């Protein structure tokens, strides 16, 4: 979930979009190609930790498949970081050399590839394999393009919470915020009590970008972002201006650590788990760090979580917040053959149970997550939360905005929260960036 796009990568994106207009696509709707299963090496371009649970499980399944299909192997093409992955992915796309499988978010770039027939229709594939109805609706919806089409397959399911330290809240005399609007005052009270309010990974930029999504999702619903990214809505509209004002207030209340922009992922995690911060906005991928006996005994009994607060007259419900199924896997329509289909049928049928056995939440609803033996009661409560999630998704903005606007947004957010610019300056700058860049990525 650590997403950062640089200006250099954005330039490559634009070049790749211009260069991938030429042919090379297969039949994106042909999900059951004729012919024999002939084992060979197939490749998967990854944007995931090489030693992470998803890849560990898929590697095991590939090895199992190879035992009955001599000559088969799964070549995992890993990249060191997110910008490197984006560069490789879009360069390969421009050269029409994408591998059999490749990771991608449901971005404007990916949608262009799909329209060119270069990505297999994942919805039809899952249906043909008899697996479609086993997936959580929200896991599939996270992967969809704006038109509702589905071209990527999810391999995880995550919910994002505000984890908090009950003892630090008690010391400051505050309660769980009933509204997003209460958070600046909560932070101010925590600061007066000598407590850093919210641990934040500022280096990776996407954690701070989550905050700009919250007020618009509550006051205007998910439709605002859909319009915003196409320049059919503005940052200066009431929903966007409220977000800017709120972020300015969070900064003024010193909600985040001093020098937060230089703090990394591990810094933020350590600050919260050591009892140095009262809140930490992070997903269930951190359950093993926050809800097991691995957690520092000094804070273990005090850690709890709350979901994204609503606001007065909120148009979204308390059980609707950021839920994601991570980056999806696309299937290259050009190289799709009976072997790829057969391997995916084998792997995707076995994957949910194997993944859930590791203590993770499966993107399907037909398996139960194995609660680890070292789990605290909080672990099961967090897992059970998945059974009551609502239908509206608070999408992360970094997967939706065009990359140039997104890069500018990440830069301006730091300045806004640091107090270097005012909310009005922020919205004017962002509206200018959006007007310049969105038309290059979205067709009206």
C-alpha positions in Angstrom: 0.0 0.0 0.0 3.1 2.4 -0.1 2.5 4.5 -3.2 4.6 7.4 -4.5 4.8 8.8 -8.0 7.7 11.1 -8.9 7.7 13.8 -11.6 10.1 11.6 -13.7 7.7 8.7 -13.6 4.9 11.0 -14.6 6.8 12.0 -17.6 7.4 8.4 -18.6 3.7 7.7 -18.1 2.8 10.4 -20.6 5.3 9.1 -23.1 4.1 5.5 -22.7 0.5 6.6 -23.2 1.5 8.3 -26.4 3.5 5.3 -27.5 1.1 2.4 -26.8 -1.5 3.3 -29.3 -0.2 0.7 -31.8 -1.6 -2.8 -32.0 -0.5 -6.0 -30.3 -3.6 -6.7 -28.3 -5.2 -10.1 -28.2 -8.9 -11.0 -27.8 -9.7 -9.6 -24.4 -13.0 -11.5 -24.2 -11.6 -14.9 -25.2 -11.2 -16.4 -21.7 -11.2 -20.0 -22.8 -8.7 -20.4 -25.6 -8.6 -23.6 -27.6 -5.6 -25.9 -27.6 -3.4 -28.1 -25.4 -1.9 -27.1 -22.1 1.8 -26.9 -23.0 4.0 -26.1 -20.0 6.5 -23.3 -20.3 7.8 -20.5 -18.2 5.3 -17.6 -17.6 6.3 -14.3 -16.1 4.6 -11.9 -13.6 5.7 -8.3 -13.2 5.3 -7.5 -9.6 4.7 -4.4 -7.4 4.7 -6.3 -4.1 7.2 -7.2 -1.5 9.2 -10.2 -2.8 9.0 -11.9 0.6 5.4 -10.8 1.3 2.5 -13.2 1.9 0.9 -12.8 -1.5 4.1 -13.8 -3.4 5.0 -16.5 -0.8 1.7 -18.2 -1.3 1.7 -17.9 -5.1 5.2 -19.2 -5.3 4.2 -22.3 -3.3 1.2 -22.8 -5.5 3.3 -22.5 -8.7 5.7 -25.1 -7.3 2.8 -27.4 -6.6 1.4 -26.9 -10.1 4.9 -27.6 -11.6 5.0 -31.0 -10.0 2.2 -32.2 -12.3 3.2 -30.0 -15.2 6.9 -30.6 -15.9 8.5 -27.7 -17.7 6.2 -25.1 -16.1 7.7 -22.3 -13.9 6.6 -18.9 -12.7 9.1 -16.2 -13.2 8.6 -13.4 -10.7 9.9 -10.0 -12.0 10.4 -7.9 -8.9 11.2 -4.2 -8.6 12.9 -2.4 -5.7 10.3 0.3 -5.2 7.1 1.7 -6.5 8.5 4.4 -8.9 10.8 1.7 -10.4 7.9 -0.6 -11.0 5.8 2.2 -12.7 8.7 3.0 -15.0 9.3 -0.6 -15.9 5.6 -1.4 -16.4 4.9 1.6 -18.6 8.1 1.2 -20.6 7.2 -2.4 -21.3 3.7 -1.4 -22.3 5.0 1.2 -24.7 7.2 -1.4 -26.3 4.4 -3.9 -26.4 6.4 -6.3 -24.3 4.3 -6.8 -21.1 4.7 -10.2 -19.5 2.0 -12.8 -19.2 0.8 -11.3 -15.9 1.4 -7.8 -14.5 0.4 -5.8 -11.5 -1.5 -2.6 -12.0 -4.0 -0.4 -10.3 -7.2 0.6 -12.1 -5.5 3.8 -13.4 -6.2 5.8 -16.5 -3.1 4.2 -18.1 -4.4 0.7 -17.4 -7.8 1.6 -18.8 -6.2 2.7 -22.0 -4.5 -0.7 -22.2 -7.8 -2.5 -21.6 -9.5 -0.5 -24.3 -6.8 -1.5 -26.7 -7.6 -5.2 -26.0 -4.3 -5.7 -24.2 -5.7 -6.8 -20.9 -7.9 -9.9 -20.5 -11.4 -9.2 -19.2 -10.9 -10.4 -15.6 -14.6 -10.5 -14.8 -15.3 -12.9 -17.6 -12.2 -15.0 -16.7 -13.3 -15.3 -13.0 -16.8 -16.2 -14.1 -15.6 -18.8 -16.6 -13.5 -20.4 -13.8 -16.5 -20.5 -11.5 -14.8 -18.1 -9.0 -16.4 -14.7 -9.5 -19.2 -15.1 -6.9 -16.8 -16.1 -4.2 -15.1 -12.7 -4.2 -16.1 -9.9 -1.8 -18.0 -7.3 -3.7 -15.9 -4.5 -2.3 -12.7 -6.3 -3.2 -13.8 -6.5 -6.9 -15.3 -3.0 -6.8 -11.9 -1.6 -5.7 -10.4 -3.0 -8.9 -13.0 -1.7 -11.4 -12.6 1.1 -13.9 -15.0 4.0 -13.8 -17.3 2.3 -16.3 -17.7 -0.7 -14.0 -15.5 -3.1 -16.1 -13.1 -5.4 -14.3 -9.7 -6.1 -15.7 -7.6 -7.0 -12.7 -7.8 -9.7 -10.0 -7.4 -8.9 -6.3 -5.1 -10.9 -4.1 -5.8 -9.3 -0.7 -8.4 -7.4 1.3 -7.6 -4.6 3.7 -9.4 -2.2 6.0 -7.9 1.0 7.3 -8.5 2.1 10.8 -7.4 4.7 13.3 -5.5 2.7 15.9 -5.3 4.5 19.2 -3.8 4.3 22.7 -6.5 4.4 25.3 -4.1 5.3 28.2 -2.9 8.4 26.3 -6.4 9.4 25.5 -7.3 9.1 29.1 -4.2 11.2 30.1 -5.3 14.0 27.8 -9.0 13.7 28.9 -10.2 13.0 25.4 -12.5 10.5 23.8 -12.6 8.9 20.4 -13.6 11.7 18.0 -17.3 11.5 17.2 -16.7 13.6 14.0 -13.7 14.4 11.8 -14.4 18.0 12.7 -13.4 17.1 16.3 -9.9 15.9 15.4 -8.1 19.2 15.6 -9.3 19.8 19.2 -8.4 16.2 20.1 -4.9 16.8 18.8 -4.6 20.0 20.7 -5.6 18.4 23.9 -3.1 15.5 23.4 -0.3 18.0 22.7 -1.1 19.9 25.9 -0.7 16.5 27.7 2.7 16.1 26.2 1.6 13.5 23.6 2.3 13.3 19.9 -1.3 13.0 18.5 -0.8 11.0 15.3 2.1 8.9 14.1 2.7 9.5 10.3 5.0 8.2 7.6 5.6 11.4 5.8 8.4 10.2 3.5 6.1 7.9 1.5 3.5 10.6 1.0 0.5 8.4 0.5 -0.3 8.2 4.3 -0.8 12.0 4.4 -2.7 11.9 1.1 -5.3 9.6 2.8 -6.3 12.5 5.0 -7.3 14.7 2.0 -9.8 12.1 1.0 -11.7 11.9 4.3 -13.8 15.0 4.4 -14.9 14.9 0.8 -15.9 11.2 1.2 -18.1 12.1 4.2 -19.6 15.4 2.9 -20.0 14.5 -0.8 -19.5 10.8 -1.2 -17.3 8.8 -3.6 -18.7 10.6 -6.6 -16.7 13.8 -5.8 -13.4 12.1 -6.6 -14.8 10.6 -9.8 -15.6 14.1 -11.0 -12.5 15.8 -9.5 -10.0 13.6 -11.3 -11.6 14.5 -14.7 -11.6 18.2 -13.8 -15.4 18.1 -13.7 -15.2 19.2 -10.0 -12.7 21.4 -8.3 -10.5 21.4 -5.2 -12.1 24.8 -4.6 -15.6 23.3 -4.4 -17.1 23.1 -1.0 -16.0 19.4 -0.4 -12.4 20.1 -1.5 -12.2 23.4 0.4 -13.5 21.7 3.5 -10.7 19.2 3.2 -8.1 21.9 2.8 -9.4 23.9 5.8 -9.5 20.7 7.9 -5.9 19.7 6.9 -4.8 23.3 7.7 -6.5 22.9 11.1 -4.8 19.5 11.7 -1.5 21.2 11.0 -2.2 24.2 13.3 -3.1 21.8 16.1 0.2 19.9 15.5 -1.5 16.6 14.9 1.5 15.1 13.3 5.1 14.7 14.6 7.5 17.5 14.3 9.4 17.0 11.1 6.8 14.5 9.9 7.9 14.8 6.3 11.2 13.2 7.1 9.7 10.3 9.1 9.5 6.9 7.4 7.1 3.9 7.6 9.2 2.2 10.4 9.5 5.5 12.3 5.7 5.9 12.4 5.1 2.4 13.4 7.7 2.5 16.2 6.4 5.8 17.5 2.9 4.4 18.0 4.0 0.9 19.3 6.4 2.4 21.8 3.6 4.6 23.3 5.0 7.8 21.8 1.9 8.7 19.7 -1.8 8.4 20.5 -3.1 7.5 17.0 -1.9 5.7 13.9 -3.9 5.5 10.7 -2.9 2.3 9.0 -4.5 -0.9 7.6 -5.1 -4.4 8.6 -1.9 -5.5 6.9 -0.3 -4.4 10.2 -2.4 -6.7 12.4 0.6 -8.9 13.2 2.3 -5.8 14.6 -0.6 -4.3 16.4 -2.8 -7.1 17.6 -0.5 -9.9 18.6 1.9 -10.5 21.5 4.7 -9.1 19.3 3.4 -5.7 20.4 5.2 -4.0 23.1 3.8 -5.2 26.5 3.8 -1.7 27.8 1.1 -0.6 25.4 -0.5 -3.9 24.4 -3.5 -3.7 26.6 -4.2 -0.1 25.7 -4.3 -0.4 21.9 -7.7 -0.3 20.2 -9.1 1.1 17.0 -11.9 3.2 15.6 -13.1 3.5 12.1 -13.2 6.7 10.0 -15.4 9.2 11.9 -18.3 10.7 10.1 -19.4 14.4 10.0 -22.7 16.1 10.7 -25.0 15.4 7.7 -22.6 12.8 6.4 -23.7 11.2 3.1 -21.7 8.0 3.9 -22.2 5.6 6.8 -19.9 4.8 9.7 -19.2 1.4 8.3 -18.0 2.9 5.0 -14.4 3.9 5.0 -11.1 3.0 3.2 -11.2 -0.7 2.2 -8.9 -1.9 -0.5 -7.9 -5.1 -2.3 -4.5 -3.7 -3.1 -2.9 -3.6 -6.5 -4.5 -6.0 -8.9 -3.0 -8.5 -11.3 -3.8 -8.1 -15.0 -3.6 -10.9 -17.6 -1.9 -10.1 -20.9 -4.5 -10.8 -23.6 -1.8 -11.2 -26.3 0.0 -14.1 -24.5 -3.0 -15.7 -22.8 -3.1 -19.4 -23.8 -4.5 -22.7 -22.3 -1.5 -22.9 -20.0 -2.0 -19.5 -18.4 -5.7 -20.2 -18.0 -5.1 -23.7 -16.5 -2.5 -22.3 -14.0 -4.8 -19.5 -13.0 -7.7 -21.9 -12.5 -5.5 -24.0 -10.3 -3.9 -21.2 -8.3 -6.9 -18.9 -7.8 -9.0 -21.8 -6.6 -6.4 -22.8 -3.9 -5.1 -19.3 -3.1 -7.9 -18.0 -0.7 -7.6 -20.8 1.8 -3.8 -20.8 1.7 -3.7 -17.0 2.1 -6.3 -17.0 4.9 -4.3 -19.6 6.7 -1.5 -17.1 7.2 -3.8 -14.9 9.3 -4.6 -12.5 6.4 -8.0 -11.4 5.1 -8.8 -13.1 1.8 -10.3 -11.1 -1.1 -12.9 -13.9 -1.2 -15.7 -14.5 1.4 -15.7 -18.3 1.2 -12.8 -18.9 3.6 -12.2 -18.0 7.2 -9.0 -16.2 8.4 -6.9 -18.3 10.7 -6.4 -16.2 13.9 -2.8 -16.7 15.0 -2.0 -18.3 18.3 -0.3 -15.2 19.5 -3.2 -12.9 18.6 -4.8 -10.5 21.1 -8.7 -10.3 21.2 -8.3 -7.2 19.0 -7.1 -9.3 16.1 -10.4 -11.2 15.8 -12.5 -8.1 16.3 -10.6 -6.4 13.4 -11.1 -9.4 11.2 -14.8 -9.6 12.0 -15.2 -6.0 11.0 -14.9 -7.1 7.4 -18.4 -8.8 7.7 -20.1 -5.5 8.3 -18.4 -3.1 5.8 -20.8 -0.9 3.8 -21.1 -0.6 0.0 -19.5 2.8 -0.6 -15.7 2.8 -0.9 -13.4 5.6 0.1 -10.9 5.2 -2.7 -7.2 6.3 -2.1 -6.7 9.3 -4.3 -3.2 8.3 -5.4 -4.7 5.5 -7.5 -7.3 7.8 -9.1 -5.7 11.1 -10.0 -3.5 11.5 -13.0 0.1 11.1 -11.8 1.3 14.7 -12.4 -1.6 16.2 -10.4 -1.0 13.5 -7.8 2.7 14.4 -7.4 1.8 18.1 -7.0 -0.9 17.2 -4.5 1.5 15.3 -2.3 4.0 18.2 -2.4 1.3 20.8 -1.6 -0.2 18.8 1.2 3.1 18.9 3.1 3.2 22.7 2.7 -0.4 23.0 3.8 0.0 21.0 7.0 3.3 22.7 7.8 1.5 26.0 7.6 3.7 27.2 4.7 0.6 27.9 2.6 -3.0 28.7 3.3 -6.0 26.5 2.4 -7.1 28.9 -0.3 -3.6 28.9 -1.9 -3.7 25.2 -1.8 -7.0 24.8 -3.6 -6.0 27.4 -6.2 -2.7 25.7 -7.0 -4.3 22.3 -7.2 -7.1 23.4 -9.4 -4.6 24.9 -11.8 -2.6 21.6 -11.8 -5.8 19.6 -12.4 -6.9 21.8 -15.3 -3.5 21.4 -17.0 -3.0 17.7 -16.5 -6.3 15.8 -16.2 -7.3 16.3 -19.9 -4.1 14.5 -20.9 -5.3 11.3 -19.1 -9.1 11.4 -19.2 -11.3 11.5 -22.3 -14.5 13.4 -21.7 
